[in-house]
Amino acid sequence: MSAALVQIDLVFSRPQTTLAVTRGAGRLMVDLGYAPLLEVGLPNGRRADVMALGPRGDIVICEVKSGVEDYRVDRKWGEYGPFCDAFYFAVAPEFPGDILPDEPGLIVADGFGGAVVRDAPATPLAPARRKALIVAFGRLGAMRTLRDQAAG
């Protein structure tokens, strides 16, 4: 059998895809100069998959979508805007990006990294909200560090 005739399709489960895209989006944020935290609770009760703090205090949120069905059943992404300066969807390379709305930014990521395909529009936070979010972000990061040190 010729090697040209062999086709291997890799099929990942939803949790594997979510993990890979989240990891890649986090790594991209680091490459762009941001400090990311994963699974960050927001004041409205929602949870951001990736929230990242920039060197000037700007805040980015990435909502990871593991597949088309995940996007179609989950419409809470509109509730993240009041808590960030820029909002992105982060999806796997095989995700059909044309089904996503044009307004948010778009990141394509895998377990190794990611790329910004479409920049997110800038929507600057009010100063008081920014300060509250930065303080909460810093405290969360510090508490996670302490927890991880105690566990290790």
C-alpha positions in Angstrom: 0.0 0.0 0.0 1.4 3.4 -1.0 1.9 5.9 1.8 0.0 8.4 -0.3 -3.1 6.3 0.1 -3.0 6.2 3.9 -5.1 8.8 5.6 -5.2 9.2 9.3 -7.9 11.3 10.9 -7.4 12.5 14.4 -10.6 12.8 16.3 -10.4 14.5 19.7 -13.1 14.4 22.4 -14.6 17.6 23.5 -12.7 17.7 26.8 -9.4 17.1 24.9 -10.2 19.9 22.4 -11.2 22.3 25.2 -8.0 21.6 27.1 -5.8 22.0 24.0 -7.5 25.2 22.8 -7.4 26.7 26.4 -3.7 25.8 26.7 -2.9 27.3 23.3 -4.9 30.5 23.9 -3.1 30.9 27.3 0.3 30.4 25.6 -0.6 32.9 22.9 -1.5 35.4 25.6 1.9 35.0 27.2 3.5 35.4 23.8 1.6 38.7 23.4 2.8 40.0 26.7 -0.2 39.1 28.9 -0.4 37.2 32.2 -3.3 34.7 31.8 -5.4 32.9 34.4 -7.7 30.1 33.5 -11.3 29.6 34.8 -11.8 33.0 36.3 -15.1 33.8 38.0 -16.6 37.1 37.1 -18.7 39.4 39.3 -21.9 38.5 37.2 -21.5 34.8 38.1 -20.0 33.8 34.7 -16.7 32.1 34.4 -14.1 33.2 31.8 -12.2 30.4 30.2 -9.1 32.6 29.9 -8.7 36.0 31.4 -5.4 37.8 30.8 -3.9 41.0 32.2 -1.7 43.1 29.9 1.3 45.2 30.9 -0.7 48.4 30.9 -3.6 47.0 32.8 -5.7 46.0 29.9 -7.9 42.9 30.3 -8.6 40.3 27.6 -11.1 37.5 27.9 -11.1 34.4 25.6 -14.1 32.2 25.4 -13.1 28.7 24.3 -15.4 26.8 22.0 -14.7 23.1 21.7 -17.0 22.6 18.7 -20.1 23.8 16.8 -22.5 22.3 19.3 -20.7 24.1 22.2 -21.1 27.4 20.4 -24.7 26.9 19.4 -26.0 25.9 22.9 -23.9 28.5 24.8 -24.9 32.1 24.3 -23.6 33.6 27.5 -20.5 35.0 25.7 -22.3 38.4 25.4 -22.1 38.8 29.2 -18.3 39.0 29.2 -18.0 42.3 27.5 -18.5 44.5 30.6 -15.5 42.8 32.3 -12.8 43.2 29.6 -11.2 45.6 27.1 -11.2 43.0 24.4 -13.1 39.7 23.9 -12.1 36.8 21.7 -13.4 33.4 20.8 -10.7 30.7 20.9 -11.3 27.7 18.7 -9.5 24.7 17.3 -8.1 24.9 13.7 -10.8 22.6 12.4 -13.6 24.8 13.8 -15.7 26.4 11.0 -15.0 30.1 11.9 -17.6 31.4 9.5 -20.4 30.4 11.9 -19.1 32.8 14.5 -20.2 36.5 14.7 -17.9 39.1 13.3 -17.8 41.4 16.4 -15.5 39.4 18.8 -11.9 38.7 18.0 -10.9 35.3 16.9 -8.0 33.1 18.0 -7.2 29.7 16.5 -5.3 27.6 18.9 -4.1 24.0 19.7 -2.2 22.6 22.5 1.1 24.2 21.4 0.0 27.8 20.8 -2.3 30.0 18.9 -2.7 32.9 16.5 -5.0 35.9 16.4 -7.0 35.6 13.2 -9.2 38.6 13.8 -8.5 41.4 16.3 -11.1 42.2 18.9 -12.5 45.6 18.9 -11.3 47.7 21.9 -13.9 48.6 24.4 -12.1 50.3 27.3 -13.3 49.6 30.8 -14.3 52.3 33.2 -11.4 53.1 35.6 -13.2 52.0 38.8 -14.2 48.6 37.2 -10.7 48.1 35.8 -9.2 48.7 39.2 -11.6 46.3 40.9 -10.9 43.6 38.3 -7.1 44.0 38.5 -7.2 43.7 42.3 -9.4 40.6 42.1 -7.2 39.1 39.3 -4.0 39.7 41.4 -5.6 38.2 44.5 -6.8 35.1 42.6 -3.4 34.6 41.1 -1.7 34.9 44.5 -4.2 32.5 46.2 -3.7 29.9 43.4 0.0 30.2 43.8 -0.3 29.5 47.6 -2.6 26.6 47.0 -0.3 25.1 44.5 2.7 25.5 46.8 0.8 23.8 49.6 -0.1 20.9 47.4 3.3 20.4 46.0 
